[in-house]
Amino acid sequence: MDKLTYTGFNADTHGITQLGRVVLDAWLFDLIPAEEDCAGWNKQRLQGLMNDIEKRWDEYGNLPSRLPPELLARHTELYQWATERARTRGWDPELGDED
């Protein structure tokens, strides 16, 4: 199980997955460079990144509305881009977990 690795944001089915959101938030908080999509990262390395992201979100009460203006603008831009990208890859936010 520890040998399983993430395909990376760019190869993710549509990017709006749990791990895809980890990458988006890591980009938001400059925890990884924009060129890094976490391809080939193992579970342990991703968990470390998730811990770092959680600490950063805790500073803002885990709410985008509490981000400072520059981070809020960046969050909005990243998630709009990711949502549009996901829709072109077949993601439908209206589908349930079973679809």
C-alpha positions in Angstrom: 0.0 0.0 0.0 2.8 2.4 0.8 4.1 2.0 -2.8 1.0 3.6 -4.2 1.6 7.0 -5.6 -0.6 9.9 -6.8 -0.8 10.4 -10.5 -0.5 14.1 -10.1 -2.9 17.0 -10.6 -2.3 17.2 -14.3 -3.1 13.5 -14.8 -5.9 13.4 -12.2 -9.3 12.4 -13.7 -10.5 15.9 -13.5 -8.6 17.6 -10.6 -11.6 18.2 -8.3 -10.7 15.2 -6.2 -9.5 15.2 -2.6 -5.9 15.0 -3.7 -6.4 17.5 -6.5 -7.7 20.0 -3.9 -4.6 19.4 -1.8 -2.5 20.4 -4.8 -4.6 23.5 -5.4 -4.3 24.6 -1.7 -0.6 23.9 -1.7 -0.3 26.2 -4.7 -2.5 28.8 -3.0 -0.2 28.9 0.1 3.0 28.6 -2.0 3.9 25.3 -0.3 4.9 23.9 -3.6 5.9 25.7 -6.9 3.2 26.0 -9.6 5.2 23.5 -11.7 4.8 20.8 -9.1 1.6 18.7 -9.4 2.7 16.0 -6.9 2.9 13.3 -9.5 4.6 10.3 -8.1 4.2 11.4 -4.5 3.6 8.6 -2.0 1.0 8.6 0.8 3.4 9.8 3.5 4.7 12.7 1.5 1.1 13.8 0.6 0.1 13.5 4.3 3.0 15.9 5.2 1.7 18.4 2.7 -1.8 18.0 3.9 -0.6 18.7 7.5 1.1 21.9 6.3 -2.0 23.0 4.4 -4.2 22.3 7.5 -1.9 24.6 9.6 -2.3 27.4 7.0 -6.1 27.0 6.8 -6.3 27.0 10.6 -4.8 30.6 10.5 -8.0 31.7 8.7 -10.6 29.6 10.4 -10.7 27.2 7.4 -12.8 29.8 5.5 -11.8 31.4 2.2 -13.8 34.5 3.3 -11.3 35.0 6.1 -8.3 35.0 3.7 -6.5 38.3 3.3 -7.5 40.0 0.0 -4.5 38.9 -2.0 -5.0 35.2 -1.0 -8.7 35.4 -1.5 -8.2 36.6 -5.0 -5.7 33.9 -5.7 -8.0 31.3 -4.2 -10.9 32.5 -6.4 -8.7 32.4 -9.5 -7.3 29.0 -8.8 -10.6 27.4 -8.0 -12.4 29.0 -11.0 -9.6 27.8 -13.3 -9.8 24.3 -11.7 -13.6 24.1 -12.0 -13.6 25.2 -15.6 -10.8 22.7 -16.4 -12.7 19.9 -14.5 -15.9 20.6 -16.5 -14.0 20.2 -19.8 -12.9 16.8 -18.5 -16.4 15.6 -17.7 -16.8 16.7 -14.1 -20.4 17.5 -13.1 -20.9 19.0 -9.6 -24.5 17.9 -9.7 -23.7 14.2 -9.9 -23.9 12.2 -6.7 -21.2 9.9 -5.2 -22.6 6.9 -7.0 -22.5 8.6 -10.5 
